[in-house]
Amino acid sequence: MRTMHSSALPVKTSRFQLLNHTITVKEFPIAPDAGEYGIADYPKNEIRLYTDGVCESVVEHTFYHELVHFLFHYAGRSDLSDDETLVDTIGGLLAQYEQTKR
C-alpha cells in the first residue's frame, strides 16, 4: 500500500468549473482533525485533500466525495449534500467509473 507524502496527487486536476465557478483542488499534508481526509470549502470554492500518510486510493476517493458535495451545493440541494452516506456512495461510484472507463 503506497501512501502520499508529496504533491504527486492521484487526482488528475487542479481546478475545474461548475456553473461558471472555478473550483480549485489543493493538497494539504496535515489534516486539522484526526481522521479527516478532505473538505469542500464552499466560500473559497476549494477542495482540500489531506495527504500525509494517506493511501492514494483514499485520497482519490476523498476527491470524488468532496466533488459530490460541490455538485449538490451548486445544484441547490444542500439537503442531499448533508447526507454523508449518499455523498460517499456517489463519490465512490464516480471514482470507480473514472478508474475503470475504457
C-alpha positions in Angstrom: 0.0 0.0 0.0 1.5 3.3 -1.2 0.8 6.3 0.9 1.0 10.0 0.0 4.0 12.1 1.1 4.3 14.6 -1.7 2.3 16.7 -4.1 2.0 13.8 -6.6 -1.8 13.7 -6.2 -3.5 10.8 -7.8 -6.3 13.3 -8.8 -5.8 14.4 -12.4 -7.0 18.0 -12.0 -6.1 21.1 -10.0 -9.2 23.1 -11.0 -12.5 22.7 -12.8 -15.7 24.6 -13.3 -19.2 24.1 -12.1 -21.9 26.6 -13.1 -19.1 29.1 -14.0 -17.5 28.8 -10.6 -13.9 27.7 -10.6 -13.2 25.1 -8.0 -9.5 24.6 -7.0 -8.1 21.3 -5.7 -5.3 21.7 -3.2 -3.1 19.3 -1.2 -2.7 20.0 2.5 -0.3 17.4 4.0 -1.6 17.7 7.6 -5.3 17.3 8.5 -6.7 19.8 11.0 -8.7 17.0 12.6 -7.6 13.4 13.1 -9.4 11.1 10.7 -10.3 13.9 8.3 -9.1 13.3 4.7 -10.6 16.3 2.9 -13.1 19.2 2.9 -15.3 21.0 0.5 -14.9 24.7 1.3 -17.8 26.4 -0.5 -16.9 30.1 0.3 -13.4 29.6 -1.1 -14.5 27.3 -3.9 -11.8 24.9 -2.8 -11.4 21.2 -2.3 -8.7 20.5 0.3 -7.2 17.0 0.3 -5.1 16.0 3.4 -2.4 13.6 2.2 0.3 12.9 4.7 0.5 9.1 5.3 -2.8 8.6 3.5 -3.2 5.8 0.9 -3.5 7.1 -2.7 -6.9 5.3 -3.2 -8.2 7.1 -0.1 -7.0 10.5 -1.4 -8.7 9.8 -4.8 -12.0 8.6 -3.1 -11.9 11.7 -0.9 -11.6 13.9 -4.0 -14.8 12.4 -5.5 -16.6 12.6 -2.2 -15.8 16.3 -2.0 -16.7 16.8 -5.7 -20.2 15.4 -4.9 -20.6 17.9 -2.1 -19.9 20.6 -4.6 -22.3 19.1 -7.2 -25.1 19.1 -4.8 -24.2 22.5 -3.4 -24.3 24.2 -6.8 -27.5 22.2 -7.8 -29.1 23.9 -4.8 -29.6 20.6 -2.9 -27.9 21.2 0.4 -30.3 18.6 1.8 -28.5 16.0 -0.3 -25.1 17.4 0.4 -25.7 17.0 4.1 -26.3 13.2 3.6 -22.8 11.9 4.1 -23.8 8.3 3.3 -25.3 9.3 -0.1 -22.3 11.7 -0.9 -19.8 8.9 0.0 -21.7 6.3 -2.1 -22.0 8.6 -5.2 -18.4 9.7 -4.8 -17.2 6.1 -4.7 -19.3 5.3 -7.8 -17.8 8.2 -9.7 -14.3 7.2 -8.6 -14.8 3.6 -9.8 -16.3 4.9 -13.1 -13.2 7.1 -13.7 -10.8 4.3 -12.8 -12.4 1.7 -15.0 -13.6 3.6 -18.1 -12.0 2.4 -21.3 
